Amino acid sequence: MKHIILLIITVFLFLGCSVKNENFLEKQDKFKTKTDELYTLILSISDKIDKNEAYSVAQNSVTYSDYLALKYDAVTPALFNNFLININIKKRGLCYHYANDLLFYLKTKRYKTFDILKVVANENEYFEHNSLIITRYDIDFKDSIILDAWRNSGDLFFSKVKDDKKYFWEVK
């Protein structure tokens, strides 16, 4: 009985750690800054990427990741969100939910000058992690760009694969 009460108290304590709800103007500024940074990074991997497509995928990735966090009612840190899912308090918000839903959404845009693929780190291990990359057939995998919506609970993390020191990525 003590364990159940301790678990309930712990859950209620951490429920206060929900994702910060910024005001509209702050969120718009943050989206614009992140979109511009991702757009620049995308263009840096190949001069064969269409600028309009690069901006579109940057903007859609940033805003849809945030949308998914709201849809999943995500809490921070992401590992605590996973805990809530694993004990059946929440239904969605694991890394593969973010990766699959973001991939499905971005695929509807039918980008032609790059590919979006699912990647995995630590496959078949307890802390397996799924994400996406933006890549092209003519660039090295390590120069592809990671799109990780789960890592910061909907605040899109992105970097070149070679610059992501937290995970060792492989194409799924």
N, C-alpha and C positions, 0 to 999 in steps of 0.2 A: 504494500500500500504506500509506503514511504517513497518508493521509486516512482510510482505513478504521480504522486503529488509533486515530487521534485521535477519530473518531466513536464508537467503542466505549468509549473512556475517558470521553468527555463523557456518554454515555448512562448509564454506571454511576455517575458522579458525581452526576447529577441524580436518579437513582432513589432516592437517599437523601432527596429532598425530597417524600416521599409525604405524603398528608393525615394530619394528626395524629390519632392514635387515642386519644380521650379516654376516661376511665373512665365507667362507666354513670351514676353520679350527676351528674357534671359535664355530661354530654350531656343528661340529663333536665332539669337546671336551665336549660341553654342553650335547649333546645327550648321550655320553658315561657315563658321570657322573650321569645324571638322570636315565638312563637305569640301571646302577649298583645299585643306591639307591632303585629304584622300585623293582628290582630283589631280593634284600636283604629283603625288606619288604614283598614281596610275600612269600618267603620261611619261613618267621617268623610266618605265620598264620597256617601252617600245615606241618608236616614232610612227608605227603603223596602226596605233590605236586612235580611233576617231575621237576628236575632242568633245563632241556633243554626247557621244556614248559614254565617254569617261566621266563627264560631269553628271550625266543621268544616273549611272551606276553608283557614283559616290553619294549623290543626294538620296537616292532610293535606299542604299545600304544604311546610311546614318539614320534616316527617319523611320525606316521600317524596323530597325533594331529597337528603337525606342518604343515604337508601337507594340512590338512583341512583348517587351517588358511590362507595358501597361496591360496588355491582354492577359499575360500570365500572372499579373499582380506580383511581380518579382520583388524579392527582398534581398538586401545585401548582408553579408557577402554571398556570392553565388553558391558557395558550398553549403551555407546554411539553408538557402533556398532548396538545394538538392535534398538536404535532410528532411525538410518539411514535405517534400514530395515522397520521399521514401517511407515516411510514417503516415502517408495518406491524408495529410492536412491540405496539401495542394495537389493539383492534377498535372500541371505542365510547367516547363521552365528548365528542364535539363538541357545540357549542351546540344544534344542531338535534336531536341525540339527546335531550338533556335536555328541550328544549321539547316535542318530540313525545311522549316517554314520560310526562312530567308531565301534559300535556294529556289524553292518553288515560286516565290514571288518574283525574284530576279529573272528566272527563266521565262516568265511571261512577257518580259520586255524584249526578248529576242535580240540580244546584242550580237553583232556580227564581227566585230574586230578583236574580240577576246573571248575566252572561255571562263566559266565559273564552275569550279569543281568542289566536291566534298573532300576533305582531308581528315586524317585521324592521327592522333598521337597516343602512344601507349596502348595500342590496339590489344583487345582481349585481356587487359589488366583492370584492376579495381578502379583506377583513376583514368580510364580511357577518356579521351576528349575529342570531340568532333567540331569541325569548323569548316570554313570555305576558303578558297583561294581564287584570285583573279590571275589568269595566266594566258599565255599564247603558246602555240606549238614551236615558235622560233626563239623562245627565251628559256634560260636555265630555270629549273624548278626553284632553286634558292632565291631567284629574283622575283618570283611570283609574290603576290600580296595576300596576306592573311586577313580575313574578315571574321572576327570573333565577337559575336553579339552576346554570348553567355558570360564571358570573363568578367565584365564590369556591369553585369545585370542590365543589359540593354544599351549601355553607353559603349558604342562600337569601338572595339580595339582593332587597330590595323597596323601592319608593318610588313616589310619584306620578310619572307620566310627566314632568310639568313640572319635577320636582326631580332627575331623572336627568341629570346634566351630561355623562355619558360618551357617551351615544348619542342620536341623533335617531330616534325610533320612528315606524313607520307600520304600519297594519293590513295583514297579509299577505293 
